[in-house]
């Protein structure tokens, strides 16, 4: 049973528009959430994170929103750029030892000109 | 500063063969991890280590063994490879223990090893 779910395997957005990637989770013990970005033939790289005590975190063009009551988070990219085309993984941690995180299945974002 | 490196980048094995994947990091990180990535399933944790000489099982440990004899290296072994182990394997590391900043430290990933078992 997947604890972190990304229900959209792919998303296509026009350059300059907003990209919205969604993620749902089932474990109420999760208290920290992360987004990783992955290009082909490379390892994932950390993008942005949010603690459960916040409902929004912003870093440049990237904003993550957390709705704890709905167990839902989203990543907004504004404006979308060609270099944003990648696979985005949502991940979550329950604060247990060893900084372990659980990943979603990923969403492939394509930015079209 | 090379970060996290993985050897080899590609490998093809026959069923029943054995091999070892090597992960090395030069960031003096305490914690290291091995993941596998399969289509539609994201990254799943195989084994992890919170320090030299320690290892622990993750979500999908069966068929794999690990060793952390040196702080900078984390080895993943397949004793008898099976087609179900065809995957892309990623190693990651992060701060932890006495030198860590928080319980939720960013993990740094290697470039991956693509393994095919025939």
Contacts between the chains, C-beta under 8 A, distances in Angstrom:
chain1	res1	chain2	res2	distance
A	4	B	42	7.6
A	6	B	42	7.9
A	9	B	40	7.3
A	32	B	103	7.8
A	32	B	104	4.3
A	34	B	104	7.8
A	34	B	106	7.7
A	41	B	111	7.1
A	41	B	112	7.4
A	42	B	111	5.7
A	42	B	112	7.4
A	43	B	4	7.2
A	43	B	90	5.4
A	43	B	92	7.5
A	43	B	109	3.1
A	43	B	110	5.2
A	43	B	111	5.2
A	43	B	112	5.6
A	44	B	43	7.2
A	44	B	90	7.3
A	44	B	109	5.0
A	45	B	109	7.0
A	46	B	106	4.5
A	46	B	107	7.2
A	46	B	108	7.8
A	49	B	104	7.1
A	49	B	106	7.7
A	51	B	104	7.8
A	89	B	42	6.1
A	89	B	43	6.9
A	93	B	103	7.4
A	93	B	104	5.3
A	95	B	103	5.5
A	95	B	104	7.4
A	97	B	50	7.1
A	97	B	103	7.7
A	98	B	31	5.8
A	98	B	48	5.8
A	98	B	50	5.1
A	98	B	56	7.2
A	98	B	96	6.9
A	99	B	31	5.8
A	99	B	94	5.4
A	99	B	96	6.0
A	99	B	100	7.7
A	99	B	103	6.2
A	99	B	104	6.3
A	99	B	105	5.0
A	99	B	107	7.0
A	100	B	33	7.8
A	100	B	45	6.4
A	100	B	48	6.7
A	100	B	58	7.5
A	101	B	107	7.0
A	102	B	45	7.9
A	102	B	59	8.0
A	103	B	35	7.9
A	103	B	42	4.0
A	103	B	43	4.3
A	103	B	44	7.5
A	104	B	42	5.4
A	105	B	40	5.5
A	105	B	41	5.8
A	105	B	42	4.3
A	106	B	42	5.6
